[in-house]
């Protein structure tokens, strides 16, 4: 996947002559296959400026290499924090045991420092994009490798990053209101659930000033229809806090679509606030096209594009029920849990179109960052749309973005950061689904203005 991503980025750099030096784009720069877009002048205000004093606005990417000057100018104009998409993950920073590599992430940090942009680290402990040598041998050997990795990587960047996604995607996809429901991944089979506590402990030791987060997808959705992970996330986070883990916040990834149950987002934010945690939306995108509005179906494709999001996303074995005994056994929760009792209301439903299924189901949604899938426009089945259909679906997308940013705005006391996973409909892992605020030529889509207007207080919806 990493090779194909690089190849895709090379294709992008060589075939999309986008220019954004002053915020305006030359129509002459558009390729014959580029998506149609309005020829409006560049916005006078960037995304970050619309939310000054509220929360940070970020994007993801392994900057600055293989990014065009147009893209880098877009980033400087709109974002004040960057999350590396891949280069700080275990596979990127320690590809073989004891051999650490920081060339690409160091370049990212340096570029961001030169341009007054903060950096958020991603990620230290994850079952995916982690070399297999981490999981060999005994429990004690696995813990020793993880400790060395975290202390080396977090120590290398100490004082340079705002914070870290310390642990990533530990909760199983099948809903369970009664337990933490940790997935039976390589880490938990080898070590057990205390690997989470250890990871936070070692990250804090390596960089005491860094803000430490747990990060996951679908944790804002409730347990109806056996799809939401929110109840389990509350149990997990409460346990970590009770056991003294130095965790400050929770990252809701925010991979959403036109049919996402938006009301669940605000409920989740308030529940995390009740635990004393701050919240970030860490990997935001809202798909406009593709099968089922971009929602992922178990074992099926999520849209018109092809390929896996991370390149190493594993299948059902990573989402299976943890063993009852052995070093990978999960400690049972001592308390039964009711989400309704926690928040004083009945839990909401799952996304109408179906939320992500098992870990292996999060495949087929588009090529990696920089893939060319976003150049075309498709209906939900992947067939081409007419300009009229495109305009309609982009307006629907803008309406969804408006609603979710109104939620973020209302809860700016607890929402500290909103990061888009990519910068345009070609710089996205959801290729062919047009999920971001800028099209493939870096022209702002209707969703861009909708998000700006919310930040500036224009056409604000009344608080529910």
ZIMO-V320070 format. One record per backbone hydrogen bond with DSSP energy under -1.0 kcal/mol. NH is the residue of the N-H (numbers start at 0). CO is the residue of the C=O. If there is no record, write none. Layout:
BEGIN
nh/co
NH/CO
NH/CO
END
This chain:
BEGIN
nh/co
4/0
5/1
6/2
7/3
8/4
9/5
10/6
11/7
12/8
13/9
14/10
15/11
17/15
28/25
29/26
33/30
47/77
49/45
51/48
53/50
54/50
55/415
57/417
58/80
60/82
62/60
66/63
71/67
72/68
73/69
74/70
75/71
76/72
77/73
78/74
79/56
81/117
82/58
88/85
90/128
92/88
93/89
98/95
100/92
105/101
106/102
107/103
108/104
109/105
110/106
111/107
112/108
113/109
114/110
115/112
116/111
117/79
119/81
120/162
123/164
124/165
133/130
134/131
135/132
141/137
142/138
143/139
144/140
145/141
146/142
147/143
148/144
149/145
150/146
151/147
152/148
153/149
155/151
156/152
159/156
161/118
163/210
164/120
165/163
165/212
166/212
167/124
168/214
171/180
182/169
183/319
184/182
188/184
189/185
190/186
194/191
195/192
197/193
198/194
199/195
200/196
201/197
202/198
203/199
204/200
205/201
206/202
209/206
210/161
212/163
213/248
214/166
215/250
225/222
226/223
228/217
229/220
232/228
233/229
234/230
235/231
236/232
237/233
238/234
239/235
240/236
241/237
242/238
243/240
244/239
246/244
247/211
248/211
249/277
250/213
251/279
252/215
255/253
255/284
259/256
261/259
263/260
264/261
266/262
267/263
268/264
269/265
270/266
271/267
272/268
273/269
275/272
276/271
277/247
278/413
279/249
280/416
281/251
282/252
283/418
284/253
285/434
286/255
287/432
288/432
292/289
293/290
294/291
299/296
302/363
317/314
318/315
328/325
341/337
342/338
343/339
351/258
353/350
360/357
361/358
363/306
370/367
374/371
375/372
378/382
381/378
389/385
390/386
391/387
392/388
393/389
394/390
395/391
396/392
397/393
398/394
399/395
400/396
401/397
402/398
403/399
404/400
405/401
406/402
407/403
408/404
409/405
410/406
411/408
413/410
414/410
415/278
417/55
418/280
419/57
420/283
421/419
422/426
424/437
427/425
432/429
438/442
441/438
444/436
447/444
448/444
449/445
450/446
451/447
452/448
453/449
454/450
455/451
456/453
457/452
END
